[in-house]
Amino acid sequence: MTAVRPVFYVSDGTGITAETIGHSLLTQFTDTHFIGERISFVNDIESAREAAVRINAASEIHGVRAVVINSCMDSEVSETLAESGALMLDVFAPFIEPLERELEQTRQRHVGRAHAIVDFDTYHRRINAMNYALTHDDGAAVDYSDADVILVAVSRAGKTPTCVYLALHYGVRAANYPLTEEDLEHDRLPDLLRQHRAKLFGLTIDPIRLQQIRQERRPNSRYAKLETCRHEVAAAEALFRAERIPTLSTTHTSIEEIASKVMSTLGIRREMF
């Protein structure tokens, strides 16, 4: 039986950093089922005490010590959280001292700096990229001259969420084009894509998984039939091979992995916001 362990991502800001790092760590332990909860804006002793009570209660309910992934800057807040009796894992502790020695300076304790609007130019680039992704979603707009990447795939293969992720986290202007039955019958790239082939990246998916996704969207339709899914996926993959378009299966691949693969393959270099 898989062990169950409560885990709390506690931060004096949004908690995004603590949850991201914590999730990466905990996925290495597959024999334990972690029940996660984010507690954000724990920035004073009172809110730390309230958090400690919640954490301690979870430990008692599950009969096992909770794990706390902590990114709070204030040492008194962290000490108050520790009164919960949980295993305390400080996100920044292993890195701060070596960096202070190397840089010969003491860190400045800025709360929520990692996800604040520090650089308005990069912030606006991210917002503009998000608008671009929404405007150019599913072939709604087909002027791709300003696109950084154009994702090409059959319907429901993961184009839209990947475009949104690229825009939101990297400020990448990502458009996507859905391959229609007509496109697949011609067995060649549509003319409007051909001129942008250096920006193209193909996504594919296992037909059975595609059928499950489509069935949720349009139950018992021709669109959701396994035969339709198999035909479309096979035709799309043949097209990608013939046109030498780089391709990735989204069946068992996270959006983060898809985005990284797209950027590295097309040579797009951007820092994560």
N, C-alpha and C positions, 0 to 999 in steps of 0.2 A: 504493500500500500504506500502511495506517495505521501510524504510528510507535508504538513501544512504549516506555514510560518507567516505571521503578519509582518509587513514591512511598511515603514512610513518614510516618505520623502519630505523632509522638513526644511523650510527656507525662510529667510527674512525678506525674500523677494517672491518671484512667481513660482519658484520650485522647479522650473524647467530643467535647469542644470543638474540639480540633485536627482531628478527622476531619470534624466537621460543617462547619466553616468551610472546610477544605481541599477537601472534596467540592464545595461551592458554587463555589469558585474554579475547580477543574479542569474542571467541566462546561462552562465557557465555551470550552474548547479541544477541539473535536470531531475534529480531525485527528490526535489522539494518543490511544492506548489506554493508560490508566494502570493499573498493577498495584499495588494498594494493600495496605498492611500496617500494622496498629496496634501500636506498642510502648508499653506502659503502664508506669507506676511507675518511670520512669527518674529516680531522685531522689538519686543519688550518682555519684561519678566512676567507680566500678567498673562500675555498670550502664550508664553512658554510653559507656564504652569497648567494652563488649560490643555495645551497639547500633550503635556506629560501625563495628565489624567486620562486622556483618550488612549494614549499609547499603553499605559499600564492596564487599562480596562481590556484592551485587545489581547494583551499577554495572558490575563486571567481567563478570558473566554476560551482561548485556544490552548491554554495549559502549556505554553511555551514562551520563552523570552522573545519579544518583538525585536526587529532590526530597524534601526533608524539611520537613514542616509541623510546626513546633515550638511547644509551649506550656509548656516548662519554665521555671520562674522563676529558677533558679540560673544565674548567668552562667558559672560554671566548668563546669557540666554542658553548657551550650550550646556553649561553646568546645571541649569534648571531642568533642561530636557533630560539630562542624564539621571535625574531623580526618578524617572519612570522605571529605571532598572533595565532598560533595553540595551542591546548591543549598539554602541554609538560608533558610527563610521563617519569621520569628518572628510568631506570631499576634497578640501583644499590642503589639509594638514601635511600630507606626504610631499607636497610640492613647494610650499611657501618657504621653508627654511633653506633648501638648496638654492632657490631663486634669489632669496635675499643675500645669500653669501656670494653668488655669482655676479649679481648686479650691483652689489655693495650699496643697497638701499633697503629701507623698510617698507613693506607694503602699506598702502593706504586702504582702509577698510570702507570701500564703497558698496553700499547695499544695492543689489539689483542692477549692477553696472553691466553685467553680461547681456541683458535683454532690454536695456534702456535705449533711448534715442540719443546716441552719442554723436553720430555723424549724420547730419540731416541729408547730405547728398546720397549716401548709401541707403538711407531709409526711404527716400523718395524713389530711388532706383528700384527698390524692392516693391513698393506700392505700384509703380508704373508697370513693372513686370507682371504683377498680379492682375492688373487690369488688362494687360495684353493677353495673358493666358485665358482669361474669361471671354474676351472679345473674339479670340481665335480658337475657341473650343469647338471640337466636332465639325470643323469645316464651316463654321458660321461666317468667318471672314477669311478670304483666301489671298490677301496681299501679304506674302511672306518675306518681303524685302528686308524688314527689320528683325526678323526672327533669328535667334541664336540656334535654335533647334526645332525640328518639326518631327513629331512622333507620328508614325504611320502604323495602323493596325486595324483589324476588324473591330466591330462594335463590342464594347465591354471587356476589352483586353487590358485595361489599366492606363489608357492614355491620359485622361483628365486628371486623376489624382497625382500622377507623376508630374504633369505640367504645373499644377498648383504647388506641389512641393518644391520644384525647381525655382519657381518664381518667389515663393515665400521665404525660402531658406538661402537662396543664392542670388536672387535678383536676375535670374536667367529668363529671357523672353522666349517662352516655349509655346509653340502652336501645336495643334494635332489635327490629323486628317484621317477620317474614317474610310476605310476601303469599302466601297459599295459592291453590289453584285455586278454592276456594269464594269467597274474597274477590274474586278477579278476575272471576268469573262474575256477581257481584252489581253490579259496576261502581260501587261506592260504598265509602266508608270503613267499616271495621268499627266498630260502636258504641263499643267500648272505646277506639278512637283518636279518635273524633270530639270527645270532651270535652277532648282534649289537642291540638287541631289547631294551636295556636300554637307547640307544641314540635316539630312534625313537619318532617322534611326527607327528600325522596325521592332515592334513588340509582337510576340506570339504567345500562345497559351495552350495548355492541354485542352482538347475539345470537350472532355468530360467535365472539367472544371468550368469551362465557358458555358456549357449547357446548364450547369447548376446556377450560375450567376444570371443568365438570361431567363431561366425559369422563374426566378424571384421577381424579375422585372415585368415579364409578359408570360404568365403561366399558360402552358399548353398551346402556345402559338407556333407557327412554322419557324419563326425567328429563334425559338428556344429548343427546337428539335435537335437531337444529337446528330442526326444525319446532316442537317444544315450546318451545324458547328464544325463537324469534321470536314465538310466540303470547303467551307470558307477558310479554315485554318490551313488546310493543305494548299489551297490556291494562293493564299497570302505568303506562305513560306516559300513556295515555288517562285513567286514574284520576287521576293527578297533575294533569293539565290541567283536568279537570272540577272537582276539589276545590281548585284553585289552590294546590297544595303546591309550594314551591320545590324545584327538582330539579337534579341535577348528574350528568353521565356520568362513570363511574369508569374507562372504557376506557383512556384515556391519561393519567389523572390520578393523581399520587402521593397517598399517605395524608396527607402533610403538607399538600398543597394542598386535599384534600377537607376536612380538619379546619378549615383556615383559612376556607374558603368557608362551611362550616356555621356556624361561630362568628360570622362577620361578618354573614351573612344573618339569623341569629336574634338578633343583638345581644348575644351572650355575650362579655363582656370579662374575660379572665383572662391573667395573665402566665405565660409559659412557665417551667416548673421546670428 
